[in-house]
Amino acid sequence: MTYARKILIPKGSPGTFHCVSRCVRRAFLCGEDRLTGRSFEHRRQWVEDRIHELAGIFGVAVWGYAVMSNHLHVVVQILPEEVALWSKEEVVKRWMRLYPRQDQNPEMRAEVLAGNAERIKELRERLSNLSWFMRCLVEPIARAANKEGHCRLSPCSDAPNRGRSPAAGWFRGIFSQAKEVAPMKKLLVIAVLMAPVLAQAQQPSTQPMPPPPVGVYSCFGQYGIAPPMTFGLLDAETYADFDGKTGSYIYDSASGVLTLTTGGLAGTKYRRTGKPDDRPAFRMLDAKGQLTAYMCPRDDKKDPRKHPW
């Protein structure tokens, strides 16, 4: 059972989120149909173009994304404080770019919208809303794919990052499907963001790092802010994460040991209890056996706001 977004992400609250949108029945949006031999690789460009377009309309900063065959990952920072500074003319201009009307005069429509204070307030909230961002991202792609007669997209799921990097499973999934994503220039975006941590985990290279592809950063950092999280992959089974409350930590999934590396509790180790496949909970205990962290699974009905993760 999933939680309502209003519980996980309060309306109008800033934050950085790792959003996932998957095709229904896990059907393939991109790739090649082995039965018919028809290629749908052109749809990857649909998604990439739409992300860049929305990044210039919404009050967001897009820090990374990966377009897979049947799902999409995108890391988005919502910036309601920036949207609050926009004039009503700017709000109207962006909304009309998002929803152009062919049956209305643009100048007259802009004048009517700008004169409605309640409508401006509503549009301002929508332009800084994560749900509206994902809705405007997936709906046009779904309609275009349906016109071709092949699959449609499901509603998105999302998770607050709170200063952490996306789950290591995402990175492992990307690199385990290297053959599939090799043509994707956006994989280089992730490689660039991960470079600082990779440089510490691997032997230093004498080869200079290749420059990012042209246009990759056209929608990144448009408000002049630094990336809000640390992206890092140490190896296939160990990853570095960053937690805003306790500081940085490294979790070794093979041994189940989590070690804090910064903050007042640096050096403290926690161990996962139970088998790796246990569903009831994911707990971290300190040396005294005290419960210090708790991850609520999807089927747990407890209020997630009570848990630090």
Stockholm file with secondary structure:
# STOCKHOLM 1.0

chainA/1-309         MTYARKILIPKGSPGTFHCVSRCVRRAFLCGEDRLTGRSFEHRRQWVEDRIHELAGIFGVAVWGYAVMSNHLHVVVQILPEEVALWSKEEVVKRWMRLYPRQDQNPEMRAEVLAGNAERIKELRERLSNLSWFMRCLVEPIARAANKEGHCRLSPCSDAPNRGRSPAAGWFRGIFSQAKEVAPMKKLLVIAVLMAPVLAQAQQPSTQPMPPPPVGVYSCFGQYGIAPPMTFGLLDAETYADFDGKTGSYIYDSASGVLTLTTGGLAGTKYRRTGKPDDRPAFRMLDAKGQLTAYMCPRDDKKDPRKHPW
#=GR chainA/1-309 SS CCCCHHHHSCTTCCEEEEEEEEBGGGCCSSSBCTTTCCBCTHHHHHHHHHHHHHHTTSSEEEEEEEECSSEEEEEEEECHHHHTTSCHHHHHHHHHHHSCCTTSCHHHHHHHHHTCHHHHHHHHHHTTCHHHHHHHHHHHHHHHHHHTTSCCBCCCEEEECTTCCCCHHHHHHHHHTHHHHTTCTTHHHHHHHHHHHHHHHSCCCSSCCCCCCTTTTTTSSTTSCCCSSCCCBCSSSEEEEEETTTEEEEEETTTTEEEECSSTTTTCEEEECSCTTCCSCEEEECTTCCEEEEECCTTCCSCGGGSCC
#=GC SS_cons         CCCCHHHHSCTTCCEEEEEEEEBGGGCCSSSBCTTTCCBCTHHHHHHHHHHHHHHTTSSEEEEEEEECSSEEEEEEEECHHHHTTSCHHHHHHHHHHHSCCTTSCHHHHHHHHHTCHHHHHHHHHHTTCHHHHHHHHHHHHHHHHHHTTSCCBCCCEEEECTTCCCCHHHHHHHHHTHHHHTTCTTHHHHHHHHHHHHHHHSCCCSSCCCCCCTTTTTTSSTTSCCCSSCCCBCSSSEEEEEETTTEEEEEETTTTEEEECSSTTTTCEEEECSCTTCCSCEEEECTTCCEEEEECCTTCCSCGGGSCC
//
